[in-house]
Amino acid sequence: MNNKGIIISKKLAQFYHVNTGDFIHLSHSQTLPSRKLKIAGVVNANVGHYIFMTKQYYRTIFKKEAKDNAFLVKLTKHKIANNLAEKLLEINGVESLTQNALQMASVEAVVRSLDGSMTILVVVSLLLAIVILYNLTNINLAERKRELSTIKVLGFYNEEVTLYIYRETIILSTIGVILGTISGTYLHRQMMSLIGSDQILFGEKVSPTTFIIPISVIVIILISLGFIVNHQLKKLNMLDALKSVD
């Protein structure tokens, strides 16, 4: 922090549609006029809304000394935190008390529920990819059976015939991966902004592992189906190419 402005949480910046370098009006109390504050930075705060400033900047803006009206206490054991919370709430001067552990537990519960939903979607998507690629390849083989038999009669090796028929599947899958990566990144950002509440901000950053794992799975599926297609072509009867068309 510096003495040239305030730092606000990202969720608060989204609410007021402001960013670093902009100004925001803040009222110290309902009886005093609002003050114009410059935003020196925006930080990621996943839970709650916060405004940070130095005591010197507070003195410059509000023309008086800052008074501490809240304290941050760090405790390592949950039991000690609960006992201290009960004792503090018994004091008349304490208006409210918030335990970060409870907020973290609430957020973790939401994330766990989302993880379960995402796992189901990923599994269903993989099964759908297998079914589509397998059926597409079988339809391609069935419709071009006579053409493939002719190619084998002309002396093409089995691997060449496999690549000849499977090249379309590889190209379509590559296009699907590229389009899915681009659209998936955009949809992820939109979903994270929609499922977040007024007090919770979910991260929009996508790690490289998120792309590497599904792409690797698709490659494995393509290779596996390629072996199946190659096996089916080995059993293809080349005499079908000599039969007359009905």
N, C-alpha and C positions, 0 to 999 in steps of 0.2 A: 504494500500500500504506500501511497505518497500523499502529499498535502495538496494535490491539484484536483482531487475529485473523489468520488465514492466508487465502491465496487459492489455490484448487485448480482444476485443469482440469475441464472439463465432463464428459469421459468418466469421470473418477475420481468425480465427484459422482453420475453415473448408476449406477456400480457399487455405491456405498455408500448409494444412495437418500437423499442429503442435499442441502441447499440452503443459501443464505445465511441465517445466523442459527442454524443447527444446530451440533452439536458432533461431532467425530470424534476417535477415540483413535489416537495415533501413538506408536510405540516408537522411541527413539533407537538402541537396539541390543537384541540378544536377551537380554542380561543385566540390562538396566535395565527398570523398570516403565513401562508406557505412560502417556502424558500426554493429558489432555483438552484439545483445541484447538477454539477457536471459529472457524467459517467466516465470514470477513468478505466474501467475494466468490467468484464463479465466473467463470472466463474461458474463452474458446474456444481450445482447443489441439487442432488437428486430428490431431497425431501425438504419441503418448506420454502419460505421466501426470506431472503436476508439482504441487508444493506450494511456494508462495512465502510468505516471512515476513521481517519486518525483524529485524535483529540484536538490537534491543532486546526484541522480543517473544520471540525465541529465548532470550535471557538470562532473561526473566521466567518462562518455562515450565520450562526445563531447568536453571536456576540455575547456568549457566556460560557462558563466552564461546563464540561460534560460531567454528569453524575452517573455513577454506576448504579443501574437498577436491575441488573441480572448478573449471575455468576455461572461459570462453567466449572463443574466438578467432575473429575475423572476418577472412576472407581473400577477396580478390576473384577470384583466378585459381585454377582447379581444379588445375593442375599444381603450384603452390606448396603448396596444401593437402595434396596427396598426399605430397609430399616432406617436409613438416613432420610429417605423421602417421607416416611411417616412422621419422623421427628420435625422435619422442616415445615411440613404442612400444619403442624400444631402451633407454629409461631404466627402471631397475629399479623406481622408485617409481611409475611410471604403470601403473595396473591395467587400464584400458580407454580407448578413444577412439571417439567417435561422430562421423561426418561428416554434418551436416545435408543436404549436397548429395545423398548417397546415399539418405537417407530421402525427400527430395523427389522424386528420380528414381523411386523405388519407388511412391510415391503417384501421381505423374503417369502411370506405366504403367497403374496400376489405373483411373485416371480415363479414359485414352484407350480402354481396352477397354470401359468402360461407355458412353462416347460413341458407339462403333460400334454397340453393342447398342441404345441409345436411338434412334439415327438410323434403324435398320431398323424399330423399332417405330413410329416416327412416320410413316415412309413407308407402311408397311402400313396404319396407321390411317387415313391420308388416302385411300388407294385404297379401303379398305372403306367410308369415308364416301361417296365418290363413287358406288360401286356401289349402296349401300343407297338413297341419295337418288334416283338415276336410276331404279332399278327400282321404288321406291315411287311415283314420279311417273308412270311408264309404266303401272303397274297401275291407278292412280287414273284415268288418262285412258281406259284401255281399258274399265273397268267403268262409267264415267259418260259414255261417248261420246254416247249418246242424250240424256241430260240436258243436256250441253253444247251439242249441236246445237239443242235446243229453246230454250236461253237465247239463242243467237245469232239464232235466228229471231225471238225477241221483241224484238230490236233492241239488245242489249247490245254495247258496243264490245269489240274484241278484247282490249284491255288489262284491261277489267273481267272478262271471262271468264277470262283468265289468272290474275288475282288471286283470283277465285272458287275455282278449282281448286288454286291454289298456296298459298293461305292456310294450309291444313292442314300442308303441308310446312314453312312458315316457323315456325308455332307449335310443331310437334314438334321442329324443330331448335333453337329458342330454349330449350325445356325441357331438351333434351339438353345444351346448352352450360352451362346453370345447374347441372344435376345433375352434369355432368362436372367442372366447376370445383370444386365442393364436395368430391365424392368423390376427385377427382384430388389435391387438396391433402392430404387425409387419407392416401391411399395412398402419396404421395410421402414423407411423414414415416415411415410404417411401413417402406417399402423402404429408406430411408436408414439407419434404425436396424438393419435386418436385414443389409444387405450390409457394414456396417462391422465391422471386426475388433476385437479387444481393444485394439489399439494405434492404430487409425485411426478418426477421427470425421468423418463426412461432414456437411456443412451441410444443415440442414432448411429454410432460408429459400428461398422461391420469389420470383423477381423478377417485376415486372409484365409484362416482355417475354415471359415464359413463357406468360402467358395471352393477351396481345395478339396474338401471331403466330398461334397455332392458331385463335383466334376470327376473325381477319381472313381466314385461309384458308377457313374454313367459310362466311363471308359471300361470298367470291369464288365459291366453288362454288355457293352458292345463287343468286347473280345469274346465273352462267353457265347453270345449269340452267333458270332462269327465262326466259332468251332462247330456249332450246331448246323449252321448253313453249309459249311464245308463237308460235314458228315453226310448231310442229305444229298449234296451234289455228287458225292462219291457213289451213291446208290442209284443215281439217275440213269435210266435206260437210254442209251444213245440210239437205239433202233427206233425210238419214237420220232426221231427226225426224218426217218425214211417213210413213215406212214403218210398217207394222203390226208389232206385236211377234209374233215367231214362237212 
